[in-house]
Amino acid sequence: MENYFMRKIWFERALPVEHAGLLAGRAVPIGAADPAGGDPLATLPLAEAIVAAARVRYDASLFAKAPLLRAVCRTGIGYDNINVADATKLGIAVCNVPDGPTISTAEHAVCLMLAIAKNLHRSSRVLRDGVRGDYFTMFTGVELDGLTLGLVGLGRIGSRVARAARGLGMHVLAYDPYLNRDLAREVGATEAASLDDLLTRADVISLHVPLTNETRHLINAPRLAHMKKGAILINTARGGLVDEAALLAALESGHLRGAGVDVFDTEPPPADHPLLAHPNVIATPHVAAATTAAKVRLWEGAIRQALAVLEGQRPPHLVNPEVWPVGK
């Protein structure tokens, strides 16, 4: 009977056992976290809070199935799969964990940048496939020292990438409509006059902005044409920032040297997606934040905020502060 009266938090993903202790005596996990299994959506009407991943669309139609809902807390920084306006109209708090994926995603972006520059994907495949030849002649990598990294977005992740790039001897340009100039100076980034200015000057472009109506297909055919011949594109932010057909065309024509992508417009991408088969692309399945340390920050950050809302405490990362206090 005790569980019946306890708060209920619906989990989109199965709750790892190592984080279940946070709920002890405070809430009961339901949904994908329910050990009884079954259809996770069947328990949605009982949900008072949701710990959300990125695979479900949270909007008015879903909220209508959860009349007791008071909070949706993302295990991540991005919340483009949550209709914040719909949540706000219903007095539902939306929270994220902005610091959770910073280190891991920044490191992943740098990893992809280095891998493309050094032809790691192609040279590794040649050995696996048993190809024999003069490898020194077959492969030509790029030294990043002295080249220019263009960062589209200089927030938490972008600024950390900037620091790493400076350590590699790169010059750093940044374009961000909300640029914090003090931060830019701190990380050694020079402000670009415009996005097109950055694209024409950078040897490597790395995207670190949220997906909104304004940023969808921010990198399209005209902007890809603005990039230097032989440039590298890195995207660890959101797939919708890039027009994938235009990117493929830029790679096929040889205008771009390569691309490292952790995100796609449709996730997971279909197995026959042409970017997956392209020899100058390294693709990973949206796992930039999937490190042990980041998972702890993301899970615990989202769970603690869900509990805070249910217990009447203002969560630290409230996306829609106008709803607070919830239930007013």
N, C-alpha and C positions, 0 to 999 in steps of 0.2 A: 504493500500500500504506500510505502514511503516514496517509491519511484513514481507512482501515479501523480503525486502532488508536486514533484520537483520540476524545475524549469526544463524545457526540452530544446535542445539545439540540433538542428538538422544539418548534416554534413553531406556535401556534394561528393567528396572523396572519403574513402574509408579512413577513420581516425587511427593513426599509428599508436600502438600500445604505449609507447614511451611518453605520449602527451596526454593520455587518458586521465592521468592523475590530477590534471588541472581541474577536471570536472567533479572530482570526488566531493560528495556532500553538497554540491551546488547545482548540478544540472545532469540530465540524462542525454546521451548521444542517440540520435535517431537518423533515419535516412541511410546513406551508404555506410555509416558507422555502426548501424544496428547489427549486433552479432547474430540476430535471428535471420538476417538476410531478407529475401523477398524483394518486391518492387520498392526502391527507395522513395519514389514519389507518393506511395500509398500513405506514408506518414507525414507528408508535407502539411496537411491541415492541423497537425499538432505543434508545428514549429513556432517557437517564440523568437528564435534567432537562427540565422543561417551562417555557416562557415562555408564560403563559396570559393570554388576554383574558377577556371576560365571557360569551362566547356558548356555550361548552361546559360541560357539567356534569361536574365532576371528583369521582368517587366510586368506591366499591369496584369497580363493574363496569368502569369505565375503567382503574383501576389494575391490574386483573387482566390487561389487555392489554399492560401495560408492566412486566414483571417486573424490569427493571434500574433502575427509576425511584427517584431519591433526593431530588428536589426539584421542587416546583411553585411558580413565582414569578409573581405577578400583576403586570401592568403597570397598577397602580392601587392604591387604598387598600382598596376593598371586596373581600371574598373570599367572598361568600354563595353563589357558584357552586361553591365547593370544600367538600367534606365533610371538614372538618378532623379529625373523629373517625376517619373511615376512613383518612385519610392517617397519622394518628398511630399507629394500630394496626399499620400496615405500616412504620413508621419512616421515613416520607417527610416531609421538611421542607417547610413551607408558609411562603412569604414574601410580603410586599406592599411597596408603595412609598408609605408614608403621606404624604410631603411632596410627591410628584409633582404631584397635581392641585390643590393647595390654592389657589394664586393664581388659576388659570384658572376653577375652579369657583365660587369666591367672586365673582369679577367677573361670571360668567354669571348668578349668582343676583341680583346687584344690577341687571344689565342687564334681566332679566325683570321685576323689581319696577318699575323705571322705565318700561319699555315698557307694562306693564298700566296703571300709574297715569296715563300720558300718552295712552292710547288709540292708541298708534302702529300697532298691527296693523289697527285699524278705519279710521283716517284714511288710512293708506297704501292700503288696499284700495279705498276710495271713489274716490281719484284714479285708480287703475289701471283701475277699472271705468267711469270716465267719468261718475260721478254728479255732478250740479251742484246747488248750493243754497247756503244761508247756512251755511257751515262753522262759523263762530263760534257759531252757535246750535245746530247739530247735535251738536257735540262739547263735552264738559265733562271736563277732566282733574282730577287730584288733585295738590295740592302735598304732598310728603312731609315738608317742614319742619314740625316740631312734632308729627308723628304718632308712633305707637309701633310699633316692629318687635319682634315676638316670635320669638325664636330657639329652636327645639326642637333642642337640642344645641349646646354651646359648646366644640367642639374646635378643631382646626386651621382648618377652613373657616368654621365658625360665628363664631369670634372675629374672623376677617378681615372677614367680612360686617358684624360689629358695628362695627368701626373705620370702614368705609365709610359705614355708616348714620349714625354720629355726625357724620361730615363733612358729611352732608346735612341735619343739624339734627334728626335723629330721636332719640327716646328709645328705649332698647333694654332689653327684658326678655329673660331667658334662663331656660329650664327644662332642667335636665340632672341626672339622678340622681347623676352623678359630677362635679358641678360643681366646677371649680377656682376657688375664690373669689378667689384672688389674681389669676388671669387675668381674671375677671369685672370686678374693680376696675380692672385695667389698661386694659381696652377700654371701660370705661364702661357695663357692663351691670348691670342690677338683677336680683337673683334673684327669680323668680316662686315663689310658695308651692307651686304644683302646675301640672300641664299645663292643667287646666281654668281655673285662675286666669289663666294666660298667654293662653289662647284668648279669654277674655271681655274682656281688656284691650287686646289688640293690634289695630292696624289692618292690619298686614301680618304674615303668619306664614310663616317660612321654615324648611324641614326640613333638618337636618344630623345625622342619626343613622343607624347601620347598620341593615340589615334582618336581623332575627332572628325567632324564633318569638314573642317578646314584643312586638316592634314592628310586626309585620305588621298592616296596617289600623289603625295607631295613630290615623290620622285617618279616622274613620267617621261615620255619620250623626249619632249623638248629639253627637260632638265638633264636627262642622261646625255643628250647631245652637247650640253654645255660642259660636261666633264672632260678632263684631259684624256687624250688617247692613252690607253694603258692604265687608267685609274682602277682602283679596287673599291668596291662597295661592300659595306658591312651593315647588316641589319639584325640587331638583337632586341628590337623594341616591339613593333607590331607589323605583321605581314601587310596589312592594308595601307601602310605608308608608301608602298612601292607598287607600281603598275608592273605586274610580273611578266606580261607579254612584251612590254617595252624593254624590260631588263633582259629577257631572253634574246630579243633582237639585237640589243647592244653587245651582248656576249657573242652571238653568232657572227656579227659583222667584224668582230675583233676590236671594236672601239674600247671595250673594257677588258682589262687583263683578267679579272675574275670577281667573284662575289662570294661572301660568306654570310649565310642566312640561317638564323635559328627560328625564324617565324615565317608563316605563310598566310595568305588571305584566307584559305580554307585549311583548318587543322583537324586531323592530320591531312597533309596533301595526298591526293590520289597517287597510287604507286607508279602510274605512268606520267606523272607530272614532268614536263620536259626539263625543268631546272634540276631535278634529282639526277638526271642522266647526263647533264652537261659536264664535260671534262674540266671546265674551269670554275666549277661551283663546289663549295663544301656546304652541305646542308645538315643541320641537326634539328631534332624534333621538339623545339621549344623547351630546351633543358638547360638554358643558361643559368637559371636560378637553382638548379637541382644539385646543390652541394650539401653535405651533411650540416654544416653550420648555418647555411641559408635556410634550410628546411626547418631547423629549430626556431629561427627568428620568425619565419613566416607562419608556421603553425601556432606557435605560442602567442605571437602578436595578434593574430585573428581571434583565437579562442579567448584570450584575456579581454579583448574589447567586446566580444559578444557577451561575456559574463558581466562586464562593467555596465553595459546598457541594461541588462536584465536586472541588475542590482541597483539601478538608479544612479550610477556614477557616469559622468561624462567621459567618453573614450578619448584617448589622446589624438587620434587621427580621424576626425569626423569630416567626411567629404561634404555633407550638407548640414552645416551648423544651424541652419534656420529651423530644423525640426526639434532642436533641443530646448527644453527637456521633452523626451519622447512621451507621448500620451498627454501632453498639456492641453 
